[in-house]
Amino acid sequence: MANKLFSDFEPISKETWKEKVITDLKGADFDRKLVWKTENGMQIQPYFNPEDRPEANTSLENLKNILPSSEKEGMNWLSLQQVVGATNEEANKNALFLLERGVEGLIFNVGNIKDFDLEVALKGISIEMVSIGFENVAHPRTLVKDYVGYLHIHGVSLDKARGFVNFDPISAWSTTGKLDEEGFQRLARLISYTSEMPEFKVLCINSLPFVNSGANHIQELAFSLNVLVEYISQLQELGVEPTDVLSNVMFQAAVAGDYFHEIAKFRALRLLTIEVAHLYDKNFDPKSINIVGNSSLWSKSLYDPNVNMLRNTTEAMSAVLGGVNAINIEAHNASYEKPTTQSQRVALNISHIMREEAYLGKVADPAAGSFYLDSLTEMLLDTGLKLFQTIEAEDGYMTNFKHGNIQSLIGKTRDQKEKLISQRRSVYVGTNRYPNQQEEVNPDSILVAHDQVADVELLHPQRATLQFEQLRLRTEKYVKDGGSRPKVFNALFGNLAMRKARSTFAMDFFGTAGFVSNEKFFNSAEEAVQGAIDSDGDVIVICSSDPEYAEHVEQFAKTFKSSPVKNKKLILAGHPGEKEADYLAAGIDGFVHVKTNAIQTLQQFQNDLEIV
């Protein structure tokens, strides 16, 4: 019946569809209106159909056969969680708490635990039933040696031990400038020492420093693979075969907020890894690739942190749909304080809901068959491979990093991202848009700039919202130290829709820096200027329509500036267009509109109001 129904309709080509859309646009430019130019430099069309993939991609079609899956159902992933605790006893208590709530993998931050003791930290944990990860390890070989001893003592077969040591000296060098001179030798010994532990990985390739420093998806893919090749090359010189390196690799990949791009990125990472691996081992098993999707720092915010729960949810979904082997969803408050058991539970429940209620694990490859996702994956494959090859042609990752090429590429991307954030075109709810004026934040929660002294420029992981956070905390500190909170008075007159829209925009704009606003409507521009003069606002914002601006703003500004009121800033809400010079000459101090760089503008207001 369905086939007959669809056969009654003639197929429509993409060209026909586009012609109809262009007609409906009534002369507007199709590319400018509907084609999305991404941060990756790709152009995303508004509509995808089979014509976008005229030739079937065998790798994509076979993807479902190499994704992690269970025997009876579809996709399968482990739910990991970082253990919280400053002592062995605290860590063990928290680990047991997480196990009771269904965690399938525990990650111990060894560097944060005083005198880490495996016997105490792992007490009551059935090692055969759970994946155990260790990170921030100062002496990985000693830890692994102790762990192997622990397994022998407790009668656990080495081939049953699952987990990893997050040891990545290249990543550490990229963010701290400290290159472990014996790092590659340590890795060689670790690989040899864990030869009987096939499910325990000792080489992690971390993409988090790239993503958290502002890299795009193409850079993340390419640089991760460049690091993989760097390890293979360095370890080959120490007598370690590429096959042994590949069998010990675990990708610790970041998950950011661009939902569909993240799905495509994980699919592309798996396929590109296969391509690289086959250069060294023709018999490489694609199913041996192990990818963990980790919450990114970049996508989180300090203000209105409950929004991070939503970000965690979409990120976890994109990682699972992209085919990761495991997800590590950090608590929504983990970027600025010690997570609570409640925030850990919320983060862990995201995985449970996806599995038990959303049934994301019931299908082998849920993303398969989407023309958009397939096309996006192919774009990332092509562009990621080209950048990877460019870096390799210039002597690989470490040489390029020493010369600053990696940092330069990431820096340009970060600058573009921060520009969109500062213009509030890239929205972070609660931070650069829709701030909660009643929210109080501990100033000590802010991330500080890195001051490491190194021979190379470093990558600086941070929250994308860092500049807005610093901006608002500057005001909060000023108020806490006894200063008066800056007041904004919106003087509204004229067209109802425009005056209200611009007043709302201005209140939102200044609120991101901790300024408090109030508004009042006046029947005329003359009443509005008198209301502005009589108000206690430090900043006065004129809110009306463009035609009324043209008629009244210059006189408004002259009257206001000639009044006894001093040290008040007079701002126009909206783009001044050709009248900018006239308005400035009349006494307008500035403009706020959608193209305004909020960071620079609000910093200037803080300076003018002596908020230090």
C-alpha positions as CSV (number, residue, x, y, z in Angstrom):
1,M,0.0,0.0,0.0
2,A,2.8,2.4,0.9
3,N,4.7,1.7,-2.3
4,K,1.6,2.4,-4.3
5,L,0.9,5.6,-2.4
6,F,4.4,7.0,-3.1
7,S,4.3,5.8,-6.7
8,D,1.4,8.2,-7.3
9,F,3.8,11.1,-6.8
10,E,6.5,12.1,-9.3
11,P,10.0,12.4,-7.8
12,I,11.2,15.9,-7.5
13,S,14.9,16.7,-8.3
14,K,16.9,18.9,-6.0
15,E,17.3,21.4,-8.8
16,T,13.5,21.7,-9.2
17,W,13.1,22.1,-5.4
18,K,15.8,24.8,-5.4
19,E,14.1,26.7,-8.3
20,K,10.9,26.8,-6.3
21,V,12.6,28.1,-3.2
22,I,14.4,30.8,-5.2
23,T,11.0,31.9,-6.5
24,D,9.6,32.0,-3.0
25,L,12.6,34.1,-1.8
26,K,11.5,36.8,-4.2
27,G,15.0,37.9,-5.3
28,A,16.8,37.3,-2.0
29,D,20.2,35.5,-2.4
30,F,19.7,31.7,-1.9
31,D,23.2,31.1,-0.6
32,R,23.2,34.0,1.8
33,K,19.7,33.2,3.2
34,L,19.8,29.4,3.4
35,V,23.3,28.1,3.1
36,W,25.0,27.7,6.5
37,K,28.7,28.4,6.5
38,T,30.1,26.5,9.5
39,E,33.1,27.2,11.7
40,N,34.8,24.3,9.8
41,G,34.6,26.3,6.6
42,M,32.0,23.9,5.1
43,Q,28.9,25.0,3.4
44,I,25.8,23.2,4.6
45,Q,22.8,23.2,2.3
46,P,19.3,23.5,3.6
47,Y,18.1,20.3,2.0
48,F,19.8,16.9,1.3
49,N,18.5,14.1,-0.8
50,P,20.0,11.0,-2.6
51,E,21.5,13.3,-5.3
52,D,23.9,14.5,-2.6
53,R,25.5,11.1,-2.5
54,P,25.5,9.9,-6.2
55,E,28.1,7.3,-5.4
56,A,27.6,5.0,-2.5
57,N,30.3,5.2,0.2
58,T,31.2,1.6,1.1
59,S,32.9,2.7,4.3
60,L,29.8,4.4,5.5
61,E,27.5,1.5,4.5
62,N,29.7,-0.9,6.4
63,L,30.0,1.3,9.5
64,K,27.2,-0.5,11.4
65,N,29.3,-3.7,11.2
66,I,32.2,-2.2,13.1
67,L,30.4,-0.1,15.7
68,P,30.2,-1.4,19.2
69,S,27.1,-3.5,19.6
70,S,25.7,-6.3,21.8
71,E,24.9,-9.7,20.4
72,K,21.1,-9.5,20.7
73,E,20.4,-5.8,20.2
74,G,22.1,-2.8,18.6
75,M,24.6,-0.3,19.7
76,N,26.2,-0.7,23.1
77,W,28.3,1.7,25.2
78,L,29.8,1.8,28.7
79,S,28.7,4.5,31.1
80,L,31.8,5.9,32.8
81,Q,32.0,8.4,35.6
82,Q,34.9,10.1,37.4
83,V,35.3,9.2,41.0
84,V,35.3,12.1,43.5
85,G,37.4,12.2,46.6
86,A,40.6,13.6,48.0
87,T,41.5,10.5,50.1
88,N,41.4,6.8,49.3
89,E,38.4,6.3,51.7
90,E,36.4,9.1,50.1
91,A,37.2,7.8,46.6
92,N,36.1,4.3,47.5
93,K,32.9,5.5,49.1
94,N,32.0,7.6,46.0
95,A,32.9,4.6,43.7
96,L,30.6,2.3,45.6
97,F,27.9,5.0,45.4
98,L,28.2,5.2,41.6
99,L,28.2,1.4,41.2
100,E,25.0,1.2,43.2
101,R,23.5,3.6,40.6
102,G,24.5,1.6,37.5
103,V,27.9,3.0,36.5
104,E,29.9,0.6,34.3
105,G,33.3,2.2,34.5
106,L,35.1,4.2,37.2
107,I,37.8,6.7,36.5
108,F,40.2,7.5,39.4
109,N,42.0,10.8,39.4
110,V,45.2,9.5,41.0
111,G,46.9,12.9,41.2
112,N,44.0,14.3,43.4
113,I,44.2,11.5,46.0
114,K,46.8,11.7,48.7
115,D,49.0,8.5,48.7
116,F,46.8,6.6,46.3
117,D,46.3,3.0,47.6
118,L,44.7,0.5,45.3
119,E,43.6,-1.8,48.2
120,V,41.6,1.0,49.9
121,A,40.3,2.7,46.8
122,L,39.1,-0.5,45.1
123,K,37.8,-2.2,48.3
124,G,34.5,-4.0,47.6
125,I,34.7,-3.5,43.8
126,S,34.4,-6.5,41.5
127,I,37.1,-5.8,39.0
128,E,35.8,-8.3,36.5
129,M,32.4,-6.5,36.3
130,V,33.6,-2.9,35.8
131,S,36.1,-0.9,33.7
132,I,38.7,0.8,35.8
133,G,40.5,3.9,34.5
134,F,43.3,5.9,36.0
135,E,44.2,9.5,35.0
136,N,46.6,12.2,36.2
137,V,49.2,9.6,37.0
138,A,52.7,10.8,37.8
139,H,54.3,7.4,37.5
140,P,52.2,5.2,35.2
141,R,54.5,2.2,35.1
142,T,54.6,2.0,38.9
143,L,50.8,2.3,39.0
144,V,50.3,-0.4,36.4
145,K,52.8,-2.7,38.2
146,D,50.9,-2.3,41.4
147,Y,47.6,-2.8,39.6
148,V,48.8,-6.1,38.1
149,G,49.9,-7.2,41.5
150,Y,46.5,-6.3,42.9
151,L,44.8,-8.4,40.3
152,H,47.0,-11.4,41.1
153,I,46.4,-11.1,44.8
154,H,42.6,-10.9,44.2
155,G,42.6,-13.8,41.7
156,V,41.5,-11.7,38.7
157,S,42.8,-13.0,35.4
158,L,44.8,-10.3,33.5
159,D,42.7,-10.8,30.3
160,K,39.6,-10.0,32.3
161,A,40.8,-6.5,33.4
162,R,39.2,-3.7,31.4
163,G,40.1,-0.1,31.6
164,F,43.0,2.3,30.9
165,V,45.7,4.6,32.1
166,N,45.2,8.0,30.6
167,F,48.8,8.5,29.7
168,D,49.4,11.0,26.8
169,P,52.8,12.8,27.1
170,I,52.2,14.6,23.8
171,S,49.0,16.1,25.1
172,A,50.6,17.1,28.4
173,W,53.4,18.8,26.5
174,S,50.9,20.7,24.4
175,T,49.2,22.2,27.4
176,T,52.0,22.5,30.0
177,G,55.1,22.9,27.8
178,K,56.8,20.1,29.8
179,L,57.8,17.3,27.6
180,D,58.4,14.1,29.5
181,E,61.9,13.1,28.2
182,E,61.2,9.5,29.1
183,G,57.6,9.5,28.1
184,F,58.0,7.4,25.0
185,Q,60.2,4.9,26.9
186,R,57.6,4.7,29.6
187,L,55.0,4.0,27.0
188,A,57.2,1.3,25.4
189,R,57.6,-0.4,28.8
190,L,53.9,-0.1,29.6
191,I,52.9,-1.7,26.3
192,S,55.2,-4.6,27.0
193,Y,54.2,-4.9,30.6
194,T,50.4,-5.1,29.7
195,S,50.8,-7.5,26.8
196,E,48.5,-10.0,28.6
197,M,45.9,-7.4,29.2
198,P,44.2,-6.8,25.8
199,E,41.3,-4.9,27.3
200,F,43.4,-2.5,29.3
201,K,44.8,0.4,27.3
202,V,47.9,2.3,28.2
203,L,48.0,4.9,25.4
204,C,45.3,7.5,25.4
205,I,45.1,10.1,22.6
206,N,43.2,13.1,24.0
207,S,41.4,15.5,21.7
208,L,40.1,17.5,24.7
209,P,43.1,19.9,24.7
210,F,42.3,20.8,21.1
211,V,38.5,21.2,21.5
212,N,38.8,23.0,24.9
213,S,41.2,25.4,23.3
214,G,38.8,26.3,20.5
215,A,39.6,23.8,17.7
216,N,36.9,22.9,15.2
217,H,36.0,19.3,14.2
218,I,38.3,19.1,11.3
219,Q,41.3,20.2,13.4
220,E,40.3,17.8,16.2
221,L,40.1,14.8,13.7
222,A,43.4,15.7,11.9
223,F,45.5,16.5,15.0
224,S,44.3,13.4,16.9
225,L,45.5,11.2,14.0
226,N,48.7,13.2,13.7
227,V,49.4,12.4,17.3
228,L,48.6,8.7,16.7
229,V,51.2,8.7,13.9
230,E,53.7,10.5,16.1
231,Y,53.4,7.8,18.7
232,I,53.8,5.1,16.2
233,S,56.9,6.7,14.8
234,Q,58.5,7.4,18.1
235,L,57.7,4.0,19.5
236,Q,59.0,2.2,16.4
237,E,62.4,3.7,17.1
238,L,62.2,2.0,20.5
239,G,61.4,-1.4,19.0
240,V,57.6,-1.3,19.5
241,E,55.7,-2.6,16.5
242,P,52.9,-0.4,15.1
243,T,50.5,-3.3,15.6
244,D,51.2,-3.3,19.3
245,V,50.8,0.5,19.5
246,L,47.4,0.3,17.6
247,S,46.2,-2.4,19.9
248,N,46.8,-0.2,23.0
249,V,45.2,3.0,21.7
250,M,42.1,4.5,23.3
251,F,40.8,7.8,21.9
252,Q,39.7,10.2,24.6
253,A,37.6,12.4,22.4
254,A,35.8,15.6,23.5
255,V,32.0,16.1,22.9
256,A,31.0,19.6,22.2
257,G,27.6,21.2,21.5
258,D,27.2,21.0,17.7
259,Y,24.8,18.1,17.7
260,F,24.9,16.8,14.1
261,H,28.6,17.7,13.6
262,E,29.5,15.7,16.7
263,I,27.6,12.6,15.4
264,A,29.4,12.9,12.1
265,K,32.8,13.6,13.8
266,F,32.7,10.3,15.7
267,R,31.8,8.4,12.6
268,A,34.6,10.1,10.7
269,L,37.1,9.5,13.5
270,R,36.5,5.8,13.4
271,L,36.7,5.6,9.6
272,L,39.8,7.8,9.4
273,T,41.5,5.7,12.1
274,I,40.9,2.6,10.0
275,E,42.6,4.3,7.0
276,V,45.6,5.3,9.0
277,A,45.9,1.9,10.8
278,H,45.8,0.0,7.5
279,L,48.9,1.9,6.4
280,Y,50.8,0.0,9.1
281,D,48.8,-3.2,9.4
282,K,46.7,-4.6,6.5
283,N,45.0,-7.0,8.9
284,F,44.0,-4.4,11.4
285,D,40.6,-5.2,13.0
286,P,38.3,-2.2,12.7
287,K,36.3,-3.4,15.7
288,S,39.3,-3.0,17.9
289,I,39.1,0.8,17.8
290,N,38.1,2.2,21.2
291,I,36.6,5.7,21.5
292,V,35.5,7.4,24.7
293,G,33.3,10.4,24.4
294,N,34.1,12.9,27.2
295,S,32.2,16.0,28.2
296,S,34.0,19.1,27.0
297,L,35.0,22.1,29.1
298,W,34.5,24.5,26.2
299,S,30.8,24.0,26.0
300,K,30.1,24.5,29.7
301,S,29.3,27.7,31.6
302,L,29.9,29.0,35.1
303,Y,26.7,31.1,35.2
304,D,23.2,29.4,35.1
305,P,25.0,26.0,35.4
306,N,21.8,24.0,35.3
307,V,21.8,24.6,31.5
308,N,24.9,22.4,31.5
309,M,22.6,19.5,32.2
310,L,20.9,20.1,28.9
311,R,24.3,20.5,27.1
312,N,25.4,17.2,28.7
313,T,22.3,15.5,27.4
314,T,22.6,16.5,23.8
315,E,26.4,15.9,23.9
316,A,25.9,12.4,25.2
317,M,23.2,11.7,22.6
318,S,25.5,12.8,19.7
319,A,28.4,10.7,21.1
320,V,26.2,7.6,21.3
321,L,24.6,8.1,17.9
322,G,28.1,8.6,16.6
323,G,29.1,5.2,17.8
324,V,31.5,5.6,20.8
325,N,32.5,2.7,22.9
326,A,31.9,4.6,26.1
327,I,30.7,8.0,27.4
328,N,32.1,9.9,30.3
329,I,29.5,12.6,31.1
330,E,30.9,14.9,33.8
331,A,28.6,16.4,36.4
332,H,27.2,19.8,35.2
333,N,29.1,21.7,37.9
334,A,32.4,19.8,37.5
335,S,34.2,22.6,35.7
336,Y,34.2,25.0,38.6
337,E,33.6,23.0,41.8
338,K,33.7,19.6,43.4
339,P,30.7,17.6,42.0
340,T,28.1,16.5,44.6
341,T,26.6,13.0,44.6
342,Q,23.4,14.5,43.3
343,S,25.1,16.2,40.3
344,Q,27.0,12.9,39.6
345,R,23.8,11.0,39.7
346,V,22.1,13.4,37.3
347,A,25.0,13.0,34.9
348,L,25.0,9.2,35.1
349,N,21.2,9.1,34.6
350,I,21.6,10.7,31.2
351,S,23.1,7.4,30.0
352,H,20.5,5.3,31.7
353,I,17.7,7.4,30.1
354,M,19.2,7.0,26.7
355,R,19.5,3.3,27.1
356,E,16.4,2.4,29.1
357,E,13.8,5.0,28.0
358,A,15.0,6.4,24.7
359,Y,16.2,3.0,23.5
360,L,19.1,4.4,21.6
361,G,20.8,1.1,21.9
362,K,18.1,-0.9,20.0
363,V,19.5,-0.1,16.5
364,A,22.9,-1.0,15.1
365,D,23.6,2.4,13.5
366,P,20.8,4.9,14.2
367,A,22.4,7.6,12.1
368,A,22.6,5.4,9.0
369,G,20.5,6.4,6.0
370,S,20.4,10.1,6.8
371,F,21.5,11.9,3.7
372,Y,22.5,14.9,5.8
373,L,24.6,13.0,8.3
374,D,26.2,10.8,5.6
375,S,27.1,14.0,3.6
376,L,28.4,15.7,6.7
377,T,30.5,12.6,7.6
378,E,32.0,12.6,4.1
379,M,32.8,16.3,4.3
380,L,34.6,15.7,7.6
381,L,36.4,12.7,6.2
382,D,37.7,14.6,3.2
383,T,38.7,17.8,4.9
384,G,40.1,16.0,8.0
385,L,42.2,13.8,5.8
386,K,43.6,16.7,3.9
387,L,44.6,18.6,7.0
388,F,46.1,15.4,8.5
389,Q,48.2,14.9,5.3
390,T,49.3,18.5,5.3
391,I,50.7,18.2,8.9
392,E,52.3,14.9,8.0
393,A,53.9,16.4,4.9
394,E,55.5,19.0,7.2
395,D,57.2,16.5,9.5
396,G,54.3,15.6,11.8
397,Y,52.6,16.9,14.9
398,M,55.5,17.6,17.2
399,T,57.5,19.6,14.6
400,N,54.4,21.6,13.6
401,F,53.7,22.3,17.3
402,K,57.2,23.4,17.9
403,H,56.9,25.8,15.0
404,G,53.5,27.1,16.3
405,N,51.5,25.9,13.3
406,I,49.0,23.8,15.3
407,Q,48.5,26.6,17.8
408,S,48.0,29.2,15.0
409,L,45.3,27.1,13.3
410,I,43.5,26.5,16.5
411,G,43.9,30.2,17.6
412,K,42.3,31.5,14.4
413,T,39.3,29.2,14.9
414,R,39.0,30.2,18.6
415,D,39.2,33.9,17.7
416,Q,36.3,33.4,15.2
417,K,34.3,31.5,17.8
418,E,34.9,34.1,20.5
419,K,33.9,36.9,18.0
420,L,30.5,35.2,17.5
421,I,30.2,34.7,21.3
422,S,31.1,38.3,22.0
423,Q,28.5,39.4,19.4
424,R,26.1,37.0,21.0
425,R,25.4,35.4,17.7
426,S,26.6,32.2,19.3
427,V,24.3,31.9,22.3
428,Y,25.2,30.5,25.7
429,V,22.0,30.7,27.7
430,G,22.5,32.3,31.1
431,T,25.8,33.8,30.2
432,N,25.9,35.9,27.0
433,R,22.1,35.8,26.7
434,Y,19.2,35.7,29.2
435,P,21.3,36.2,32.3
436,N,19.8,35.5,35.7
437,Q,20.2,38.8,37.6
438,Q,19.6,37.1,41.0
439,E,22.4,34.6,40.6
440,E,25.4,34.8,42.9
441,V,28.7,33.1,42.0
442,N,31.8,32.6,44.0
443,P,34.6,34.7,42.3
444,D,37.0,32.0,43.1
445,S,35.2,29.7,40.7
446,I,36.6,31.5,37.7
447,L,39.2,29.9,35.5
448,V,42.5,31.9,35.5
449,A,44.7,32.4,32.6
450,H,47.7,30.0,32.2
451,D,51.1,31.5,33.0
452,Q,53.3,28.5,32.2
453,V,56.8,29.4,30.9
454,A,57.6,27.2,28.0
455,D,59.7,27.1,24.9
456,V,56.6,26.8,22.7
457,E,53.2,28.5,22.7
458,L,50.7,26.3,24.6
459,L,47.1,25.3,24.2
460,H,44.9,26.9,26.8
461,P,41.8,24.9,27.6
462,Q,38.9,27.1,28.8
463,R,35.2,27.5,28.9
464,A,34.0,29.3,25.8
465,T,32.1,31.8,28.0
466,L,35.3,32.7,30.0
467,Q,35.3,36.3,28.8
468,F,31.7,36.9,29.8
469,E,32.3,35.2,33.1
470,Q,35.3,37.5,33.8
471,L,33.2,40.5,32.8
472,R,30.4,39.8,35.2
473,L,32.6,38.7,38.0
474,R,34.4,42.1,37.7
475,T,31.1,43.8,38.5
476,E,30.2,41.4,41.2
477,K,33.6,41.9,42.9
478,Y,33.1,45.7,42.7
479,V,29.7,45.4,44.4
480,K,31.0,43.0,47.0
481,D,33.8,45.5,47.8
482,G,31.3,48.2,48.5
483,G,30.6,49.7,45.2
484,S,27.1,50.5,43.8
485,R,25.8,48.1,41.2
486,P,25.6,49.9,37.9
487,K,22.1,51.0,36.9
488,V,20.7,51.2,33.4
489,F,17.6,53.2,32.7
490,N,15.7,52.5,29.4
491,A,13.7,55.5,28.1
492,L,11.0,54.2,25.8
493,F,8.8,56.2,23.5
494,G,7.2,55.8,20.1
495,N,6.4,52.6,18.2
496,L,5.2,49.9,20.7
497,A,6.8,46.9,19.1
498,M,10.2,48.4,18.4
499,R,10.6,50.3,21.7
500,K,9.8,47.1,23.7
501,A,12.1,44.8,21.5
502,R,15.0,47.2,21.8
503,S,14.5,47.7,25.5
504,T,14.4,43.9,26.1
505,F,17.6,43.6,24.0
506,A,19.4,46.3,26.0
507,M,18.4,44.8,29.4
508,D,19.7,41.5,28.3
509,F,22.9,43.0,26.9
510,F,23.8,44.9,30.0
511,G,22.6,42.1,32.3
512,T,25.4,39.9,31.0
513,A,27.9,42.2,32.8
514,G,25.9,42.3,36.0
515,F,24.3,45.7,35.4
516,V,20.7,46.0,36.6
517,S,18.1,47.6,34.3
518,N,14.7,49.1,34.6
519,E,12.5,50.7,31.9
520,K,9.8,53.3,31.6
521,F,7.5,54.3,28.7
522,F,6.9,58.0,27.9
523,N,4.3,59.6,25.7
524,S,6.8,61.7,23.8
525,A,10.6,62.1,23.2
526,E,10.4,65.3,25.2
527,E,9.0,63.5,28.3
528,A,11.5,60.7,27.7
529,V,14.5,63.0,27.9
530,Q,13.3,64.6,31.1
531,G,12.7,61.1,32.6
532,A,16.2,60.2,31.7
533,I,17.6,63.3,33.3
534,D,15.6,62.6,36.5
535,S,16.5,58.9,36.7
536,D,19.2,57.5,38.9
537,G,20.6,55.4,36.0
538,D,24.4,55.4,35.3
539,V,23.6,54.5,31.7
540,I,20.6,55.8,29.8
541,V,19.4,53.8,26.8
542,I,17.1,55.4,24.2
543,C,14.6,52.8,22.9
544,S,12.3,53.5,19.9
545,S,12.1,52.9,16.2
546,D,14.5,54.1,13.4
547,P,12.0,56.7,12.0
548,E,11.5,58.2,15.4
549,Y,15.3,58.1,16.0
550,A,15.8,60.2,12.9
551,E,13.3,62.7,14.1
552,H,14.1,63.0,17.8
553,V,17.5,61.5,18.8
554,E,19.8,64.5,18.0
555,Q,17.6,66.9,20.0
556,F,17.2,64.3,22.8
557,A,21.0,64.0,23.0
558,K,21.6,67.8,23.0
559,T,19.0,68.4,25.7
560,F,20.3,65.6,27.8
561,K,24.0,66.6,27.5
562,S,23.1,70.3,28.3
563,S,21.4,69.3,31.5
564,P,23.1,69.5,34.9
565,V,23.4,65.7,34.9
566,K,27.0,64.6,34.6
567,N,28.9,61.3,34.3
568,K,25.9,59.5,32.7
569,K,26.4,57.5,29.5
570,L,23.7,58.1,26.8
571,I,23.3,55.0,24.5
572,L,21.1,54.3,21.5
573,A,19.5,50.8,21.2
574,G,19.7,49.8,17.5
575,H,22.1,50.2,14.6
576,P,22.5,53.9,13.6
577,G,23.2,53.3,10.0
578,E,24.1,56.4,8.0
579,K,23.1,58.6,11.0
580,E,25.9,57.4,13.2
581,A,28.2,60.4,12.8
582,D,25.2,62.8,13.4
583,Y,24.2,61.0,16.5
584,L,27.7,61.0,17.9
585,A,28.1,64.7,17.2
586,A,24.9,65.4,19.0
587,G,26.1,63.6,22.2
588,I,25.3,59.9,21.9
589,D,28.0,58.0,23.6
590,G,27.5,54.7,21.9
591,F,25.2,52.1,20.3
592,V,24.1,48.5,21.3
593,H,22.8,46.2,18.6
594,V,23.2,42.7,17.3
595,K,26.6,43.4,15.7
596,T,28.0,45.0,18.8
597,N,31.0,43.3,20.3
598,A,29.6,43.0,23.8
599,I,32.9,42.2,25.5
600,Q,34.7,45.3,24.3
601,T,31.7,47.5,24.8
602,L,30.9,46.4,28.3
603,Q,34.5,46.5,29.3
604,Q,34.6,50.1,28.2
605,F,31.5,50.8,30.3
606,Q,33.1,49.2,33.3
607,N,36.2,51.4,32.8
608,D,34.1,54.5,32.4
609,L,32.2,53.8,35.5
610,E,35.5,53.0,37.3
611,I,34.5,49.4,38.1
612,V,37.8,47.8,38.9
